[in-house]
């Protein structure tokens, strides 16, 4: 049987996944998965920042509409990028144009991809997959 040469991480699965959710790619970086860390940082960051530049809508946590709540959960999945959205999107949303509508989807996609990355970190850290 072949032993793997990877060192065991000192960070538990839950903490690694939490770090990966807060900062895209950080969970993989802690697990020494350099390529995945860079890929998720670029993809999640790129989607979110492009969405902000396109003046997409960032959903607030207080919504009376169920779709607004789902939008908030998707947006908040991008971690720190959601909380920095007001810095990137100082002019506010403009969904009257197609670019703003696509930007809204980019921001939500960034959050969903980041949540999937955090789940990947959890699976790797708990040794369920490599």
C-alpha positions in Angstrom: 0.0 0.0 0.0 1.3 3.4 -0.9 1.4 6.1 1.8 0.7 9.7 0.9 3.4 12.2 1.7 1.0 15.0 2.6 1.4 16.3 6.1 -1.7 16.3 8.2 -3.1 19.8 8.7 -3.3 21.1 12.2 -6.6 22.8 11.3 -9.8 20.9 11.8 -12.4 20.5 9.1 -14.9 23.0 10.4 -12.3 25.7 11.0 -10.8 25.1 7.5 -14.2 25.3 5.9 -15.0 28.5 7.8 -11.7 30.1 6.8 -12.5 29.1 3.2 -15.9 30.7 3.4 -14.6 33.9 4.9 -11.8 34.4 2.4 -12.1 32.6 -0.9 -9.3 30.2 -1.3 -8.0 30.5 2.3 -9.3 27.1 3.3 -7.4 25.3 0.5 -4.3 27.4 1.3 -4.4 26.2 4.9 -4.6 22.6 3.6 -1.6 23.3 1.3 -3.7 23.0 -1.9 -2.0 25.9 -3.7 -3.6 25.4 -7.1 -7.1 25.1 -5.8 -6.6 28.0 -3.5 -5.5 30.2 -6.4 -8.3 28.9 -8.6 -11.0 29.7 -6.1 -9.6 33.1 -5.1 -9.5 34.1 -8.8 -12.8 32.7 -9.8 -14.9 33.8 -6.7 -13.1 37.2 -6.5 -13.4 37.7 -10.3 -17.1 36.9 -10.4 -17.9 39.1 -7.4 -15.8 42.1 -8.5 -17.1 41.9 -12.1 -20.6 41.8 -10.7 -20.0 44.9 -8.6 -18.5 46.7 -11.5 -21.5 45.8 -13.6 -23.6 47.4 -10.9 -25.4 44.3 -9.9 -27.9 44.2 -7.0 -26.5 43.1 -3.7 -29.4 41.7 -1.6 -29.7 42.9 2.0 -30.3 40.5 4.9 -33.7 42.1 5.7 -36.1 41.2 2.9 -39.8 40.5 3.1 -39.6 38.6 -0.2 -38.5 34.9 -0.2 -36.5 35.5 -3.4 -34.7 38.4 -1.7 -33.8 36.0 1.2 -32.5 33.4 -1.2 -30.5 36.2 -3.0 -29.0 37.3 0.3 -27.9 33.8 1.1 -26.3 33.4 -2.3 -24.6 36.8 -2.0 -23.4 36.2 1.6 -21.8 33.0 0.5 -18.9 35.0 -1.0 -17.7 35.8 2.6 -15.7 38.9 3.1 -16.5 40.0 -0.5 -20.1 40.4 0.5 -19.2 42.7 3.4 -16.9 44.7 1.2 -19.6 45.1 -1.5 -20.4 48.7 -0.4 -16.8 49.7 -1.1 -16.8 48.1 -4.6 -20.3 49.2 -5.4 -20.3 52.8 -4.2 -22.6 54.0 -6.9 -25.3 51.4 -6.0 -27.0 48.9 -8.2 -28.4 49.6 -11.7 -30.5 46.7 -12.9 -32.3 48.8 -15.5 -29.6 47.8 -18.0 -28.7 44.2 -18.9 -25.2 44.6 -17.4 -26.6 45.3 -14.0 -28.9 42.3 -14.3 -26.0 40.1 -15.3 -23.9 41.6 -12.5 -26.5 40.4 -10.0 -26.1 36.9 -11.3 -22.3 37.1 -11.2 -22.5 38.2 -7.5 -24.8 35.3 -6.6 -22.7 32.8 -8.6 -19.6 34.0 -6.7 -21.3 33.1 -3.4 -22.5 29.7 -4.6 -19.0 28.8 -5.9 -17.4 29.9 -2.6 -19.8 27.8 -0.6 -19.0 24.8 -2.8 -15.3 25.5 -2.3 -15.8 25.6 1.5 -17.6 22.2 1.3 -14.7 20.9 -0.7 -12.3 22.1 2.0 -14.4 20.3 4.6 -14.3 17.1 2.7 -10.6 17.2 2.2 -9.8 18.2 5.8 -12.0 15.4 7.1 -10.1 13.0 4.8 -13.3 11.9 3.0 -11.6 12.7 -0.3 -8.2 13.9 -1.5 
